[in-house]
Amino acid sequence: MGLGWKLHGDGARIAPGEVVAPHERLSWPRTVGIGLQHIVAMFGATFLVPILTGFDPATTLFFSAIGTIGFLLITGNKLPSYLGSSFAFIAPILAATASAGQSAAIGGIFATGLLLALVGVVVHFAGPRWIQAAMPPVVTGVIVALIGLNLAPVAWGSCDADGNCTGFQASPVTAVVTLASIILIQVLFRGIIGRLAILLGVVIGYAFASVRGEVDFSPVTKADWFGLPHFTAPSFDPAVLGLFLPVVLVLIAENVGHVKSVAAMTGRDYDKLTGRALLADGVATTLAGLGGGSGTTTYAENIGVMAASRVYSTAAYWVAAFGALVLSMSPKFGALINTVPQGVLGGVTTMLYGMIGILGARIWVQAKVDFSDSVNLTTAAVPLIIGIANFTWAAGDLEFGGIALGTAAALVIYHVMRAIGRWRGTAKG
């Protein structure tokens, strides 16, 4: 593995039809600028997960930076990617924290990372084709969709006996302003501003909430400018580990999709790096689970930056990783992020959780899943209801919620129906 990059052309211009390959770079000032743009692109989503789950944003950013560095090293500095907080962890973290505490949720993240790393090793030696066979698009799509739709009640929120509310109910006016801002930014602006609609919507909602007196700035004034993030050790509760197993399947799908996207945009074959990518994300998530960070995944937001700039240089990601590491060392910065009020979160999660659900449908559309096939239709229909209604099942000390049961149902229904249909000649394919 080499960390040296070849200068692309004169380092200043990209000719029509050309891209800056992963092993190339532009001049360092331009590379730093693109790296900072990657920080901006990942910022909103990476911070949103710890805010929603009660984790320390600075700690999450720290492990995000460390995970990105590890990803670049493990993939031989050949695959450009930023590892940010995965939305797939939100539901299991919330459920695990509510039932067994935050340290148990962190233990679930740790276990997820280990399992993903193990899958990465298997894929590296066995090849990635078996993933497609085990998780065809209809299954992958339904798993992603039910994760987002299962979180719908969290966006609406709840109120306790004292009238303290969470989510949308905490401040409906602020929530509506936040949500409307996100919607309008997406259609009013092109390029990077349009892609940062969620982050900018949060900023607008935050400013509106501040004017209404809904923001408490006292923790920010008390926080130090410089210092290490707050680390939390994991604990392991078998009762909640089952909540995190479906996340592994989502992370596999996201990483494989990332590898294929970069390959398509650069005109290179990166299939042989799929196992390394999974291993690297598994290692990053495991490290996060050791110290209290959110689990990680490769970020589509940063793929968008690469597509817009045509710069796929891994040098820009090294800049982004070290920039994020520096930001994570400011407790005052983390305290500011923690002051985002519930009304703002209610507005943004209404959009965010819905988008996660629709991403599942997008997988079906892109793969042209045939829903006239009863196997595909049933595989999607039953798990979605299980996830939305949040079916639960207890087995001894273990309790499985809607996401875990929906994921299991998708896998079992698809493969069992497909096998029987082929045997009896009653199903397509």
C-alpha positions in Angstrom: 0.0 0.0 0.0 1.3 3.4 -0.9 0.2 6.7 0.5 1.9 8.7 -2.3 -0.4 10.2 -4.9 0.3 11.0 -8.5 -0.5 14.6 -9.5 -3.4 14.6 -12.0 -2.4 16.7 -15.0 -1.3 20.2 -13.8 -3.0 19.7 -10.5 -5.5 22.5 -11.3 -7.8 21.3 -14.1 -9.8 18.2 -14.9 -10.4 17.7 -18.7 -13.9 16.9 -19.9 -14.6 13.2 -19.5 -11.8 12.7 -17.1 -11.8 12.0 -13.3 -9.2 12.2 -10.7 -8.6 8.6 -9.8 -8.1 7.3 -6.2 -4.3 7.1 -6.6 -4.2 10.7 -8.0 -4.7 14.1 -6.5 -5.0 17.7 -7.4 -2.7 20.4 -5.9 -2.7 20.3 -2.1 -4.7 23.5 -1.7 -7.4 22.1 -3.9 -7.2 18.7 -2.2 -7.6 20.3 1.2 -10.6 22.2 -0.1 -12.3 19.1 -1.4 -11.5 17.3 1.9 -13.2 20.0 3.8 -16.2 19.7 1.5 -16.4 16.0 2.5 -16.5 17.0 6.1 -19.5 19.3 5.4 -21.2 16.6 3.4 -21.0 14.0 6.2 -21.5 16.4 9.1 -25.3 16.6 9.3 -26.0 12.8 9.2 -23.0 11.8 11.3 -24.1 14.2 14.1 -27.8 13.5 13.8 -27.4 9.8 14.9 -25.8 10.5 18.3 -28.2 13.5 18.9 -31.2 11.2 18.3 -29.8 8.3 20.4 -28.3 10.3 23.3 -24.7 9.4 22.4 -21.9 12.0 22.7 -21.5 13.7 19.3 -17.8 14.4 19.8 -17.1 10.7 20.6 -19.0 9.7 17.5 -17.1 12.1 15.4 -13.8 10.8 16.9 -14.5 7.2 16.0 -15.8 8.3 12.6 -12.5 9.9 11.9 -10.5 6.9 13.2 -12.7 4.5 11.3 -12.2 6.4 8.1 -8.4 6.2 8.5 -8.6 2.5 9.2 -10.8 2.0 6.2 -8.3 3.7 3.9 -5.5 1.6 5.4 -7.3 -1.7 5.2 -8.4 -1.2 1.6 -4.9 -0.3 0.6 -5.6 3.4 0.1 -7.5 2.3 -3.1 -11.1 2.8 -2.2 -12.3 6.4 -1.4 -14.8 6.5 1.4 -15.9 8.3 4.5 -17.3 6.2 7.4 -20.0 8.2 9.2 -22.8 7.2 11.6 -25.2 4.6 10.2 -28.9 5.3 10.5 -29.5 1.6 10.7 -28.3 1.7 14.3 -30.9 4.2 15.5 -33.8 1.8 16.2 -31.7 -0.9 18.0 -29.8 1.7 20.0 -33.0 3.4 21.2 -34.6 0.0 22.1 -31.5 -1.3 23.9 -30.9 2.0 25.8 -34.5 2.0 27.0 -34.4 -1.6 28.3 -30.8 -2.1 29.4 -29.0 1.2 29.3 -26.5 3.0 27.0 -23.6 0.7 27.8 -25.6 -2.3 26.6 -26.4 -0.5 23.4 -22.7 0.2 22.9 -22.1 -3.5 23.5 -24.6 -4.2 20.7 -22.6 -1.9 18.4 -19.4 -3.8 19.3 -21.0 -7.2 18.5 -22.3 -5.9 15.2 -18.8 -4.7 14.2 -17.3 -8.1 15.0 -19.9 -9.9 13.0 -19.5 -7.6 10.0 -15.7 -7.9 10.2 -16.1 -11.7 10.1 -18.3 -11.4 7.1 -15.7 -9.3 5.4 -13.0 -12.0 6.0 -15.3 -14.6 4.5 -16.2 -12.4 1.5 -12.5 -11.6 0.9 -11.6 -15.3 0.5 -14.9 -16.7 -0.9 -15.9 -13.8 -3.2 -18.9 -11.4 -3.0 -21.3 -13.4 -5.2 -22.9 -15.4 -2.4 -24.1 -12.1 -0.9 -26.3 -11.4 -3.9 -27.6 -15.0 -3.7 -28.5 -14.7 0.0 -29.7 -11.1 -0.1 -31.3 -10.3 -3.5 -32.7 -6.8 -4.0 -36.2 -7.6 -2.8 -34.8 -8.7 0.5 -32.3 -5.9 0.9 -35.0 -3.3 0.0 -37.5 -4.6 2.6 -34.8 -4.6 5.3 -33.8 -1.0 4.6 -37.5 0.1 4.3 -38.7 -1.5 7.6 -35.8 0.1 9.5 -37.0 3.6 8.6 -40.8 2.8 8.9 -40.3 1.1 12.3 -39.0 4.5 13.6 -42.1 6.5 12.7 -43.4 6.7 16.3 -40.1 8.1 17.4 -40.4 11.0 15.0 -43.9 11.9 16.4 -42.5 11.5 20.0 -44.3 11.1 23.3 -45.2 13.1 26.5 -44.7 12.0 30.1 -47.1 12.7 33.0 -45.3 16.1 33.7 -45.9 17.3 30.1 -42.3 16.9 28.9 -42.5 15.9 25.3 -40.1 14.5 22.7 -40.0 14.6 18.9 -42.6 16.5 16.9 -44.9 16.9 19.9 -42.3 18.9 21.9 -42.7 22.0 19.7 -44.9 21.4 16.6 -44.3 24.9 15.2 -40.5 24.5 15.4 -40.8 21.0 13.9 -42.9 22.3 11.0 -40.4 25.2 10.3 -37.5 22.7 10.3 -39.3 20.2 8.0 -40.5 23.0 5.6 -36.9 24.4 5.4 -35.5 21.0 4.4 -38.2 20.5 1.8 -37.8 24.0 0.3 -34.0 23.8 0.2 -34.1 20.6 -1.8 -36.0 22.3 -4.6 -34.6 25.9 -4.4 -30.9 25.0 -4.7 -28.7 22.8 -6.8 -25.3 21.2 -6.1 -23.8 20.8 -2.6 -26.4 23.2 -1.0 -29.3 21.0 -2.2 -27.5 17.9 -0.9 -27.0 19.5 2.5 -30.7 20.2 2.9 -31.0 18.2 6.1 -28.1 20.0 7.8 -29.2 23.4 6.6 -32.8 22.7 7.7 -31.5 21.8 11.2 -29.6 25.1 11.3 -32.7 27.1 10.3 -34.8 25.2 12.8 -32.2 25.7 15.5 -32.1 29.5 14.9 -36.0 29.6 15.0 -36.0 27.6 18.2 -33.4 30.0 19.7 -35.6 33.0 19.0 -38.5 31.2 20.7 -36.3 30.5 23.8 -36.2 26.7 23.3 -32.4 26.4 23.4 -30.4 26.2 26.6 -26.9 27.5 26.0 -25.5 27.1 29.5 -23.8 23.7 28.8 -21.9 25.4 25.9 -20.6 28.2 28.0 -19.3 25.7 30.7 -17.6 23.4 28.2 -13.9 23.6 27.5 -12.5 24.5 24.1 -10.1 21.6 23.9 -10.2 18.1 25.4 -10.7 14.4 24.6 -14.2 13.1 23.9 -16.1 11.2 26.6 -15.6 7.5 26.3 -18.0 4.9 27.5 -17.2 1.2 27.9 -19.6 -1.4 26.5 -21.5 -4.0 28.5 -23.1 -7.1 27.0 -26.7 -8.0 27.6 -27.9 -11.1 25.6 -31.4 -9.7 25.7 -30.6 -6.8 23.4 -28.0 -8.3 21.1 -30.7 -9.7 18.8 -31.8 -6.1 18.1 -28.5 -5.4 16.3 -28.2 -8.5 14.1 -30.3 -7.1 11.2 -28.1 -4.1 11.1 -25.3 -6.3 9.8 -27.3 -7.1 6.7 -28.0 -3.4 6.0 -24.2 -2.6 6.4 -23.4 -5.3 4.0 -25.8 -3.9 1.4 -24.5 -0.4 1.9 -20.8 -1.3 1.6 -21.4 -3.5 -1.5 -23.4 -0.7 -3.0 -20.6 1.8 -2.3 -18.0 -0.4 -3.9 -20.1 -0.8 -7.0 -20.9 2.9 -7.2 -17.3 4.0 -7.1 -16.4 1.3 -9.7 -19.1 2.6 -12.0 -18.1 6.2 -11.7 -14.3 5.6 -12.1 -14.6 2.8 -14.7 -12.5 0.5 -12.5 -13.3 -3.0 -11.1 -13.3 -2.9 -7.3 -15.1 -6.2 -6.7 -11.9 -7.7 -5.2 -12.0 -5.0 -2.5 -15.5 -5.8 -1.3 -14.3 -8.1 1.4 -11.7 -5.5 2.6 -14.4 -2.8 2.6 -16.7 -5.0 4.8 -13.8 -5.9 7.1 -12.8 -2.2 7.4 -16.3 -1.1 8.3 -16.5 -3.9 10.8 -13.3 -2.9 12.4 -14.5 0.7 12.6 -17.8 -0.2 14.1 -16.0 -2.5 16.6 -13.7 0.3 17.7 -16.7 2.6 18.1 -18.3 0.0 20.3 -15.3 -0.1 22.5 -15.6 3.6 23.4 -19.1 4.8 23.0 -19.3 5.9 19.3 -22.1 5.2 16.9 -21.7 2.3 14.4 -20.4 3.4 11.0 -21.1 2.9 7.4 -19.8 4.2 4.0 -21.5 7.4 3.2 -23.7 8.1 0.1 -23.4 11.9 0.9 -19.7 11.7 0.1 -20.3 9.7 -3.1 -22.4 12.7 -4.1 -19.4 15.0 -3.5 -17.2 12.8 -5.6 -19.7 12.6 -8.4 -20.1 16.4 -8.5 -16.4 17.2 -8.3 -15.1 14.2 -10.3 -12.4 13.9 -7.7 -12.1 10.3 -6.3 -8.7 10.9 -4.7 -8.2 9.1 -1.4 -6.0 12.1 -0.4 -9.2 14.2 0.1 -10.5 11.6 2.5 -7.3 11.7 4.6 -7.9 15.4 4.8 -11.5 14.9 5.8 -10.6 12.2 8.5 -7.9 14.4 10.1 -10.2 17.4 10.0 -13.0 15.5 11.7 -10.5 14.2 14.3 -9.5 17.8 15.2 -13.2 18.9 15.5 -13.8 15.9 17.9 -11.3 17.3 20.3 -13.5 20.4 21.2 -16.0 19.7 24.0 -17.5 23.1 23.4 -18.3 22.0 19.8 -19.9 18.8 21.1 -21.9 20.6 23.7 -23.3 23.0 21.1 -24.5 20.0 19.0 -26.2 18.6 22.1 -28.3 21.7 22.5 -30.4 21.0 19.4 -34.0 21.1 20.8 -36.6 18.3 20.5 -38.8 20.2 18.1 -36.0 20.5 15.6 -35.3 16.8 15.9 -39.0 16.0 15.4 -39.0 17.9 12.2 -35.9 16.4 10.8 -36.7 12.8 11.8 -40.0 13.0 10.1 -38.1 13.6 6.8 -35.2 11.3 7.7 -37.0 8.2 8.7 -39.3 8.5 5.8 -36.3 8.8 3.5 -34.8 5.6 4.9 -38.1 3.8 4.2 -38.2 5.1 0.6 -34.5 4.1 0.1 -35.7 0.6 0.4 -38.3 1.1 -2.3 -35.6 2.8 -4.4 -33.5 -0.5 -4.3 -36.6 -2.3 -5.7 -37.0 0.2 -8.5 -33.3 0.2 -9.5 -33.2 -3.6 -9.5 -36.5 -3.8 -11.3 -38.0 -6.2 -8.8 -41.0 -7.9 -10.3 -43.9 -7.7 -7.8 -46.2 -9.7 -10.1 -44.1 -12.6 -8.7 -45.9 -13.8 -5.6 -42.6 -14.6 -3.9 -41.3 -11.1 -4.2 -44.7 -9.6 -3.2 -45.0 -11.7 -0.1 -41.3 -11.2 0.8 -41.9 -7.5 0.9 -45.5 -7.4 2.3 -45.3 -9.5 5.4 -42.0 -8.1 6.9 -43.1 -4.5 6.3 -46.2 -5.0 8.5 -44.1 -6.8 11.1 -41.6 -3.9 11.2 -44.2 -1.0 11.1 -46.4 -2.6 13.8 -43.2 -3.6 15.7 -44.1 -7.2 16.4 -42.1 -8.6 19.3 -41.2 -12.1 20.4 -39.4 -13.2 23.6 -37.3 -16.3 23.8 -36.0 -16.7 27.4 -33.9 -13.6 28.1 -33.9 -12.6 24.4 -36.5 -10.3 23.0 -36.7 -9.6 19.3 -38.5 -6.5 18.0 -40.0 -5.6 14.6 -36.8 -5.0 12.8 -35.2 -8.3 13.8 -38.4 -10.3 13.2 -39.0 -8.5 9.9 -35.5 -9.1 8.7 -35.8 -12.8 9.6 -39.2 -13.1 7.9 -37.8 -11.5 4.7 -35.0 -14.0 4.5 -37.0 -17.1 5.4 -40.1 -16.2 3.3 -38.0 -15.5 0.2 -35.8 -18.5 0.3 -38.4 -21.0 1.4 -41.0 -19.8 -1.1 -38.5 -19.7 -3.9 -37.3 -23.2 -3.1 -40.8 -24.7 -2.9 -41.9 -22.7 -6.0 -39.0 -24.1 -8.0 -39.8 -27.6 -6.8 -43.5 -27.4 -7.6 -43.0 -25.2 -10.7 -45.4 -22.6 -9.2 -43.1 -19.6 -8.9 -41.1 -17.5 -11.4 -37.3 -17.8 -11.6 
